[in-house]
Amino acid sequence: MKSTQEEAVAVFTNWKANSSEIQVMLAADGVRVGFLGTVVEVSDSSVRILGSNGAEAVLTLAGALFDWGHRQDEPIATRFESILKVSLAHCDFMVAE
């Protein structure tokens, strides 16, 4: 389901408030990175996620497209309750709880 930037910020804010452990996955040309982490900072324009072993992701939300889904909405079986997909001009970013 397509989402607005405001809705995506609300999701990240909820994950931060609940100290939810989330799976972070980044895909760009020839690169795929993933780690478990927690949201530590949220603003209207960016999100900062820290993971174990020093992993860190800072996601700029300006100009991004958002797609929000729940387990029952996904076409394939998944262990995640919810998934937020963020599409930027140069990469795709997926965060799942």
N, C-alpha and C positions, 0 to 999 in steps of 0.2 A: 504494500500500500504506500503510495507516494506520501511524503511528509514534508512539512515546512521546516525551516531552520529553527523556528521557535519550538516546534514539537520535538525536534532532535535535541535541543538544549534541555528541554524538560526531561527527556529520557536520561541524558548524561547526569543531570542534577539529581535525579532519583537514584541512579546507580551510586553516585558519590555519597548521598545521604545515607544509603543503606550499606555502604562499604562493600558493595557487590564485587565478587571476583568475576572478571570478564575475560573472554578470549579476544585478543586483538590480532587481526590478520590484515596485512598490507600486500597489495599486488600492483606491480608496475612492470614495464617492459623488461623481461628477463630477471625479475626480482620477486621473491615471495618471502615474507617475514611474518612470524607469529610468536606471540607470547601471552602468558596470563598476567593480568595486572588489575589495578584499581584506579578509578578516576580520582585525581587529587585536586584538580582545578577545573572550573567551568566558568566561562564568560559567554556573552552573546556572540563572540566571534571566534572562540577557540576552546579546545579541551586538552588537558594534559593528563596522560595516563602513565603510571609507573608500574613496572613489573619487577620480578625477582632478578637478581644478578645484574642490576643496573640498567635494565631495559627501560626505555622511555619513548613515548610517542607524543608529539604535540600536533594536534589536528586543527588546521585553520578551516573554519566553517564557511567563510565568505565565498560565494560562487559555487558552493557544493550542491549536489542533488541528493536527496535523502529518500530511502525506502525502508520502511519499518514493517516488521512482520513477527508473528508469533508462531510457535511450533506447528499449530494446526493449519496455518496458512502456507507452510512450506511444501513444495512439490515432492521433496524427498525426506526421508526420516532424518531427524537430527536430535542430538542430545540437548540442544539449547532451548531454553524457554522462549527467548526473544532475540531477534537479530536486527541490528541497525546497519544498513549498507549506506556508505557515503561515497559518492562518485565525484572526483575532482578531475580537472583537465588532464593531469599527468599520472593519476593513479586511482585505484579503488581501495577503499578502507572498509573493513567489516568488523563490527564489534558485537559480540554475542554474550548473553548471560545464560 
